[in-house]
Amino acid sequence: MNKVSPKKLLLTKWTAVQPLRKDKHFLVATVIEPDPPDAPLEWVELEAIFSKSRHRIAWRELKNSDLWRQGWV
């Protein structure tokens, strides 16, 4: 289980355990703010380092060490 704080996610580096569309290394490019400002944060947008493609995921998925490793491994 990765320790992740939603307030400190912006510009953090992540490695996918299983590559997503041939991309393995990602950066949290955007923290998507909830529509009502007092609602909890749910989504982040990851940007692939090499292809620059973007993927929107629930930030809690980053806690799953079976899917993601913190940093670029």
GIPEDA-V174780 format. One record per residue. RES is the residue in one letter. PHI is phi in whole degrees, 0 to 359 (NA if undefined). NEAR is the number of other C-alpha atoms within 8 Angstrom. D_CENTER is the distance of its C-alpha to the mean C-alpha in Angstrom with 1 decimal. Layout:
<<RES:PHI:NEAR:D_CENTER> <RES:PHI:NEAR:D_CENTER>>
This chain:
<<M:NA:5:14.4> <N:283:9:11.8> <K:272:5:12.7> <V:225:8:10.1> <S:251:6:11.5> <P:297:7:10.1> <K:283:5:12.5> <K:245:7:11.3> <L:280:10:7.6> <L:304:9:8.7> <L:68:8:9.2> <T:279:9:7.8> <K:256:11:8.0> <W:220:13:6.7> <T:242:13:9.3> <A:282:13:9.5> <V:295:9:12.7> <Q:251:6:14.0> <P:305:8:13.5> <L:258:7:12.3> <R:50:4:15.2> <K:70:5:16.3> <D:255:12:13.1> <K:240:11:11.9> <H:253:12:10.3> <F:225:13:7.3> <L:232:12:6.8> <V:286:15:5.0> <A:275:10:8.2> <T:217:9:8.9> <V:260:10:8.9> <I:277:9:11.1> <E:290:7:14.1> <P:292:10:16.0> <D:297:5:19.4> <P:281:5:21.6> <P:303:6:20.5> <D:272:5:21.4> <A:284:7:19.1> <P:289:5:16.1> <L:292:9:12.6> <E:234:9:11.0> <W:238:11:8.6> <V:227:13:5.8> <E:244:13:6.3> <L:264:13:5.0> <E:245:12:8.4> <A:291:13:10.2> <I:292:9:12.4> <F:273:6:15.6> <S:270:6:15.8> <K:66:7:13.9> <S:287:6:12.9> <R:241:8:10.2> <H:228:7:8.4> <R:264:8:8.0> <I:224:9:6.7> <A:288:9:7.8> <W:298:11:5.9> <R:293:7:8.6> <E:298:9:7.7> <L:293:12:5.8> <K:287:11:9.4> <N:282:10:11.0> <S:287:9:12.3> <D:283:5:13.9> <L:253:10:10.8> <W:226:13:8.6> <R:241:13:10.2> <Q:283:9:9.5> <G:90:8:10.9> <W:254:8:12.4> <V:258:5:14.9>>
